[in-house]
């Protein structure tokens, strides 16, 4: 008898496992244009009863092997203009947590549901639309297969409608998304689809397709199919005109200059067929864009900050994903519109206009062309430049791709102050991106070459990465070479004349009992050699870390670092005026220990703390960083970022207490009126900055902004720069 039971169990287990590995699918029914659905969040239209459901969500966290305890049901319909989505989200009660009522909210610490649409069925790019119990919406783009957070952005915007309705044990949502918001092939019969949901009351994250926890919840490897009842037709070609007018009053107290001006410009968006975009900008203005978060930089190198300007967001991966994002990125869009003045300060360089064509020529081939013209500022010895990039990407095998690009930055005319080597800079390159079918192997291989006047022969950059990701083991390997003559004026090149190697290993454990969900041990060595110094080892970091994630979403990690740095140039880390720099051509051995804790981010009050203690070059370092947040549900979100570093160096070198304090308050009076204020106090940058922004969204993606900026020197508390902007922008579809 026991033998028969064993056979039966084996058959059932095999059947269940086979069923789990099969892609799920549902049919999207075509409805008549005479059917009316009002996106009020109430699923009371009779047509919803005929729609097929995407149901049977799987738990992703804390377990990834069982059906979700709180289920979700998704229904879809479509006509020749819109995709209609009706969602029922079951919950333990009405105690929902949200961060804000403002569009494009952060998802991980609040209740919401997101839907992913892989419209070209390629597993590399997808559109994301999300909504929370209060009907607040967000939209975004996923690129690179969703393998890491660099391929995820919610800065992208498009017009669509949606709302939610809260009941005792569930909430419902309705979405109406124009088909013109997507890019897809005419005649397509199915899209790949998945959905993920955060439930703070049940401490559960769930997905429609089952995803193992060692994969990202927004990854595009594990997706089902949404099958259209009839093939999709040719999308109408919309034209969006987005004009703006900005009145500005600005006072530069440091240079005793004042400016009162009215600026007019705008953007235009054309859809070329179903899969290409043409974007045009004239005299753009980014005064309403959120200010950059200041950081304390204790390294010798520049810090990379994220792009927030809307014009550069759509299909940004097609331009920005070449090379190595940390050490050899040939295109970094933030270089455009920023230049260095005669005092070596970064200042705004006005953009006259630009054009960008991007999208898919067919299912496997993507094309991107970008051209931006900047204005001359001869007072600060800044030339007028044409900034151009051409990129093409061909998908090969299942999800991998080969890409080629050409970048050209060229001054439009000869200036008296222009050095011959700065007249132009060009970069040509080829990349191969590897994404295996099951997403266990990921990698990149690239070779780039730059061209400039009398640049020298060591003007190449090359690299290779290869990652392995499984449930219990992961490895990471990277090798990068950047020649000492390599230049990419529109790129982010942290340093040249390096050969860098990394071989990391991680062992992951999944306890069956206790409060720990998963924990891991990681060893991550980094070595850097200088080719021009006969491959002298100039840097190494040996990093060991233990990290644990708890069942309540909190996390803790303990790490140790052993470092060596050979300074090829002198370095002064404190930023003090007149401080003596650490001398070049000397090597320094130093180590430290690190402790980090992140509390349960679902709570009304949450916090993050990190501390470092140890040696720092020839001295000592003690630092503590953190973030505290508090929510007054659902309209007020308060945060406080703090960063303290104590650097103690022996005489005659300087010691310093470096402070960075940044409190912020976000108030969303309703889903149309928002007020945000940020204070940033940095002793390293000798700046106290105030930024306050009032935004009224009076129509879809149309806003009135009032932005106030004020900056002071820290030591003397003297004013530096003050400005106030009143900006009106309107999104008009024609």
N, C-alpha and C positions, 0 to 999 in steps of 0.2 A: 504493500500500500504506500509506504513512504517513497518507494522508487517512482510510482506513478505521480505522486504529489510533486516530487522533485522535477519530473519532466514537465508537468503542467506549469509549475512556477517558472521554469526556464523558457517555455513557450510564451507565457504571458510577459515575462521580462523582455524577451527579444522583440515581441510585438510592440510593447510600449516604447522601447528604445527606438525601434524603427520608425514608429509614428512620430516621435519627437523630432527625429532628424529630417522628416519630410517637410518641405516648404508648405506652409498653409496658404490658402487662397480664398477669395470671396469675389462675387460678381458685383460690379457697380452698374446699376440699372439706368438706362437712358430714359429720361422723362421729357414730356412735351414742354415747350416754352410757355404754354398757357398755365402750367402748374405754378402756384405761388407758395414760396417758403419765406417766411419772415424770420430773420436771424435774431430772435429775441431770447434764445436759450430755452424756450419751451417747445418740446417736441409734440405739438398738438395737431400738426398737419396730417391728414389721413394718408398722404403719400408715403410717410415714413414707415407705415405698416407693411408696405410691399418691398422695402429695401432689405437686402441681405446683410447679415451682420458679420463683422470681424470680432470674434469673442474668444474666450479661453486664454486669458492672459496668464503668463508664467511669472513666478516670483524671481526677481534678480538679486534682491537683498532683503533679508539677511541670508536666505538660501537661494540657490539657483537650480534646484532639482524638483520643486513642487509647484502645483498650480497656485496662483495668487489667492490669498485669503480674501481680499477685497477685489471683486472682479470689475471689469470695464467692458462696455459694449459699444462698438463703433459701426455706424451705418453710413453709406455713401450713395449719392445719386448724382447724375450729371445731365446737362443739356449741351447745346452747342456754344454756350457762353461761360458757364460756371460749373464748379464742382461743389456739391452740397454735402455737408458732413453733420451728422447728428450723433452725439456722444452721451452715454449714460455712465456715470462714474459712481460706483457704490463705495460707501465709507462707513466708519463706525459712529459718526455723529456729525455735528455741524461746527466743530471747533477747528476750522481751517486756518492755516498759517500762510500769510503772504508777506512779501517784503515791501511791496509798493503797489499802488494802483496805476503806476506809469507803465506805458508800453515798453516791451523789450526787457522784461524783468529777468532776474537771475533765477534759475529753476531749482537748483540743488537743495535749497534750504526752505522750500515752501511747497504747498499743494498745487499741482498743475499736471497737465498732460500735454505731450508733444507728439506730433505726427511727422514722419519722415517719408519723403517721396523721391525715389530714385527713378526719374522719368526717362532716362536713357538705358536703364537696366544694365549699368556698367559696374556697379559696386564701388564707384570712386567719388561721385558727386551726388548731392541730394539737396532738396529744398525742405526746410523745416517750418512748421506752423504749430503754435502752441496757445493754450488758453488756461486760465485758472478759474476757481469757483466764483470769482467776482466778475468774470467776463473780461479780464485784462488780457490783451493779446501780445504775442511776440512772433517774429518771423526771423529766419536765419538761413545760413548756407553751411553745408558740410562738404569738405573736400578731402582729398587724400585718403578716401575710404573711411574717414572718421577714426583713424588710428591713434591720433593724439589731439590735444586741445588746440594746437596751432591750426588745425583744419576745421575749427568750429568758430563761427562768428554770428552774433545777433545784431551787428551794425547795419546789415542790409535791410532795406525797407521796400514794401510794395503795398498797394491798396487792396484791402479785403475787409469783410464784415464778420462780426461774431459777438456772441454774448452768452451768459450763463444764468442758470436759475438754481438756487439752493433749496433742497428739501431736507427732511429729517435724517434720512439715511443715505442720501445720494445727492449729486448735483448733475444737471444736464447742460450741455453746451451745443450751440449751433454755429456753424461756420459757412460762409459763402465766399469761396475763393475764385476769382476770375481765372479762366484757363490761360489768359494772357500773362498771369503772374508766373506761370511755369514756362520752361523751355522743354520741348519734346518733339519727337519726329512725327510728321503727318502720317496718318494711317496706323499709328501705334495701337495695339490691342490690350497691352497691359503695362503696368508700372510695378516695380518692386516697392514694397511698403513695410513699414514697421512703426510701432508706437511705444513710447515709454512714459511711465507715470510715477510721480512722487506722492506718497501718502504719509503725511507726518503723524496722523493720529494712530495708525497701525504700525508705524515704523517700517514701512514696506516700500520698496521700489519694484515695479513690475513692468513687463514688456509683452507685447503680443507674440512675437517670435521668441522662443527660448534662447537666452544669451548667457554663456558662462561668465562668471564674475571677473575672470582674467581678461575679458574683452570690454571695451568701452560700451556704455549703454547706448550711445549714439553712433556706434560703429555700423558700417554698411555691409558687413559680411553676412550677418544672420537676418535675412528679410524674407517675407512672404510675397505673394502676388495679389494685386488688385486688378481684376480682369474686367475690361470695359465691354458692355453688352454689344456695342458696335464700335468700329474703329474711330479714333479721334480724327476730326477733320482739320483743315488748315485754319490756324488761328488768325483772327483779324489782326491787322497791323495797327496797334495803338500808338499814339504819339502823346507823350507827356511833356508839358512845358512847365518849368518850375522857376518862375522869376522871383527876385528878391530885391528889396530896397533896405539899405542899412544906413542909419544916421549915427555918426560916431563923434564923440568928443574925447580927445586924448591929450594928456599932459605928461611930458617927459621932463621931470625935475632935474635929473642928472645932467642932461644936456641943455636944459632951459629952452625946450621946444614945446609948442602947442599945435594941435591939429583939430579943426572942426570941419567935417566933411560928410557928404552924402554919397554913398556908393550904390550903384545899380548893376545888376548882372543876373545871371541865371543859368539853369541847366536845361537840356533837352534830352529826352530818351526816346529812341526809335527802336521798334522791334522789326528785325529783318527776317521774315519768315517765322517759323516756329522756334528757332533755336539760336538766333544771333541777336546781339544788342549793339546799338550804336549810341554812345553817350557823348554829348557835347557840353562843354562848360565855357562860359564867357565871363571874364572878370569875377572869378569865384571869391566867395567870402566865407570864412570858417569861424567867425567870431562866436557863434552859438555852440561850437563843439566843446565838449567837456575839457577842462584844462588837464594837462598831464599831471600825474601824481609824482611828486618829488621823491627822490630816493637818496640815501646816503651811500656814496660810492667809495669803497675802500680799495678798489682795484686800480690798476694802471690804465684801464681801458674804458672806452665809451660804453654807455649803457643803452641798450635797445628798448625803445618805447613803442607801444602798439599804434597802428594806424586807426584813426577814428573818423577820418573825412569820408563822407558818403561816396564821392566820385570815384575813389580808389577801391571801394569794397567789392563790388560785383565782379565775379570771376577773378578775384585777386590772386587766388592760388595759381592761376595760369601764368602770372607774371612773377610772383614772389616766391615760388616753391623751388626755384633752381638753386643748385649748390647746397651748402651747409648753412642752416639758419643761424648758427652761433658764430662760426669762424670764417665763412666764405660765401656770403649771400650776395650775388651780383646785382640784385635789384631790391631796393628798400625804398618804398614810395615816399617815406617821410623826408628823404633827401630833397624832394621837389618842393619848392616853396620856402626853403630855409637856406641861408647862406651865412658866411662868416665875414664880419666887418673888419676894419683895419685894427681894431683892438682885440681881435681873435674871439669875439663874442658871437654867438649864434643869434641871428636876427631874421625877421620875416623877409622873404624875397617874393615880391608880388607876382602872382600867376596871371598872365594876360588871358590865356585861354587854353583849351585842350580838347582832344578828341580821343575816343577809345572805341575800338571795334573788338568784340569778344564773343565767343560762344562756340557752338559745334557746327562744323560743315557737314558732318555725317555722324553716324553712331560712334565711330572710333576716332575721328579727327577733330581736334580743337584748334582754334586760331585766335590769336590776340595781337592787336596793334594799338600802341599807345603813343601819343604825341602831345607834349606840354610845352608851352612857350612861357618863359619867365622874363621879367622886366629888368633892365639895367639899373644899377644904383652906383653911378660913377663916384659919388662922394665917398662911398664905402668900398670902392674898387671891386664892385660886383658886376659881372658882365651879364648881358642878355643871352640866355642859353635856350637852345632847342633840345629838349629831352625826349628821346624816342626809344621805344622798345618794340621789337617784333618777336613773337613767340608762337611756336607750333608744337602740338603734342599729339602723338599717335598712340592709341592703345594697342598693346600687343598681348598675346596669350589671353588669360582669363581677366586679369585686372591690372596688369603691369602696363608701363608706358615708356615711350622714348620721346624726349623733348629736345628741341633746339631753339636757341634764341640769339638775337643780336641787339645790343644796346649801343646807342650813340648819344653822347652829350657833347654839344658843339656850340662855341661862341659864335654869334651871328656876324660879328665884325671884329676888326683889330682895334684894340684899345691900347693907349700908351702904357698902361700899367699891367697889361696882360703878358705873362711870360709865355714863350713858345710852347713849353710842355703842357700848358693849361688851355691851349686853344681847342683841343678836342680830347675825348677819351672814348674808346670803343671796346666792347667786350663781346666775344663770340664763344658760344659753348654748346655742349651736348650733355644731356642727362639721361640715365636709365633708372626708372623707379620700379622697384619690385614689390608687389603685394601678392602673396601666394593665395590660392583659392580658399583655404581654410583660415587664412590670416595668421598662421603660425610664423611665417617668415616674411620679414619686411626689410627692404634695403634700398640703397641708392648708390649709384656710381656716376661720377661726373668728371668732365675735363673742360676747363675754360681757359681762354687766352685773352689778354688785354692788349690794346694798341694805343700808344701815345707818342708824341714827338720825343725822340731820343730816350725812350723809356728803358732801354737795356734789354738783355736777352732772357732774364729770369722773370718772365711776365706771364707765367702759367699758374693755374690753380687746379688741383685735382683732389678727388676724395672718394671714399667708399665707406658705407655703413651696412651692417647686416645684423638684424635683430631676430631672436627666436623667442616666442612667447607661448608657453603652455601653462597648464593649471599649476604645476608644481615647480617648474624651472623656467627661468628666462635668462637670456644672455644678450649683451649689447657690445658691439665692436664698431670702432670708427677709426679711420685713418684719413688725415687731411694734410695736404701740402699746399702752401701759399708762397710763391716766389717773392723775393724781396722787391722785384720791380712790378709786381702785379698791382693794378689799379682798377677800381670800379667806382667812379665818382658818384654813381647813383646806387651804390651798393652799401652793404654793412660788412666791412672787413675789419675785424677787431685788431688784428696785427698781421704783418707780413713776415717773410723769412722764417717760416715755421714748418716743421713736420710733426704732426700731433697724432698720438695713438692712444686708444682707449679699448680695454677689453674688460667688460663688467659681467658679473654673475650674480644671480639671485635665486635663493631657495625659498619656496612659499609653502606654508603649512596651513591646514584647514581643520582646526580642532572640532571635534564632534560635540563637545560639552564645554560649559563655562561661558564667560562673558566676552571672550575674544572671538570675533568672526574669522579673522585671518591674521597671520603674522609672518614676517619674512626676515631673512638675513641677506644683506647685499654687500658685495665687495666691488669697489669701483675705482680702479687705478687710472690715472691720467698722466701721460708723459709727453713732453714737448722738447724737440731738438731744434737746433739752428743750423740749416744747411750751409750758410755762409761761414760758420765757425767750425767747419769739419764735423758737423752733426753733434756738437756739444749739447749735452742735456742741460737745458736752461730752466726747466720747470718740471716738477712732478707733484701730484697729489695722490695719496693713498687714502681712500675714504671707505670706512666700514660703518654699516648702519643696521640697526634692528628697528623694525617698524611694526606696529600692531594697530589693527582697526577693530573697534569694539562693536557689539551689537546695537548700541545706542547711537551710532554714527560718530562717536568721538574717536580720536586717533592720538597715538603717542609714538615718538621715535627718539632713539639715542644713537649718536654718531661720534666717530673719532676720525680726525684727519692728521696725517703726517705730510708736511709740505716742504718743498725746496724751491727757492726762487733765485736765479742768477740774474741780477739786474743788468741789462744791456744799456739802459739809460738811467739817469738819476731819477729818484721818485720821492715825492713829498706827500704823504697820505693825509695829513691833517687839514690842508688847505689854508693854513695860517699865513698871513702876509709876512714876508721876510724870513720864514722858517727855512732852516738848512735842510736840503734834500738828502736822502740816503744816497751814498755814492754809487756810481756805476762800476761794472766789472768786479762785483763782489757777490758771493753766494750766501744765502741765508736759509737756515734750517729752523722750522718752527712747527708746532703741532697744537691742536686744540680739541676740546670735547664740546658736543652740542646736544641740547635737549629741547624737544619741541612737543607741545601738547595742543590739540584742537578739541574744544568741547563740542557737545551735541548742538549742531547748527540749527536744529529745528526749534530750539527753545527761544522764548521771548528774549532772554539774555544769553548771549554766547560770546566766546572769546577764544583767542589764539595767542599762545606765548611761545617764544623761542629765546634761548640764551646760549651764548658761546663764551667759553673761558679757555685761555691758553696763551701761547706765545704769538707774537706778531712781528715778523722780520727779526730785528735785534732787540725787541721790547716785548711788551705784554698787551693783551687785548681782553676787555670784558665788554660784552654787549648783551642787550635784552631788547627784543622787538615783540610787538604784539598788536592785536586788533580786538577791540571790544565793540559789540553791537547791541542795541536795544530797540525793540519794536513796540510802538503803541498801535496795535492792530486796528484797521489795516492801513492807516494813512500816514503814520510818522515812522521814520527809520533814522536812528542816530548811530553814528559810528565814531570811533576814536582810534586812530593809528598812532603808534608811538615807536620810536627807534632811538635807543641810547647806545653810544659807543664810547668807551673809555680807552684811549690809546696812550700808552706809557712807553716812551722811547728814552734811551739814555742820553745824557748831555753829549754834544751840543744840539741834539735833535729835539724837535718840539713834541710835547705831549698835548692832548686835547680831550675835552668832553664834547662830543658831537651829538646834538639833539635834533631830532625831527619829530614834530608833533603836528597831527593833522586831524582835527575834529571836523565832522561833516553832518549836516542834517538835511534830510529829504522829506518834504511834506507834499503829499498828493491830496489836494482838497477834494478832487474827484478825478474821473478818468480823462479830464480835459485841461485841468489847471494844476501846474506843478511848480514848486519852489525848492531850489537846492542851493545850499550855501556851504562853501568849503574854505577852511583856514589852513594854511601850510606855513609852518615855522621851521626853518632849516638854518642851523648855525654854520654848516659846511658851505652852503650857498649864500650865506649872509643875506637871507631874504625872508620877509614875513609877507605872505600873500593872502589876499582876500578875493574870493570869487563868489558872486551871488547871481543866480540866474532864475528869472521868472519866465515860465513858458505857458502860453495859452494855445492849445490845439483847437482852433475854432472850426476846423474842417479836417477831413481825413488827410494826414500827412501835410497839413498846412498850419503854420504856426506864427505867433507873434512872440518875440523874445525881448526881454529887457535884461541886459547883462552888465554887471558892474565888476570891475577889476581894480585892485589897489595893491601896490607893492611897496615895501619899506625895507631899508637897511636894518639889520638886526642890531648891530652894535651901537649905532647912533640914533636909531629910530627916526631916520630922516626919510621922507618920501622919495620913491624912485620913479615909478610910472603909475599913472591912474587913468582909467578910461571908463566910459559908459557907452553902451551900444543899444540902440533900438532897432530891431530887425524884423521885417515882415517877409514871409515866404509863403507862396501859394502853389499847390500841386494841381495842375489843370490837365485833365485827360481830354484829348481831342479825338 
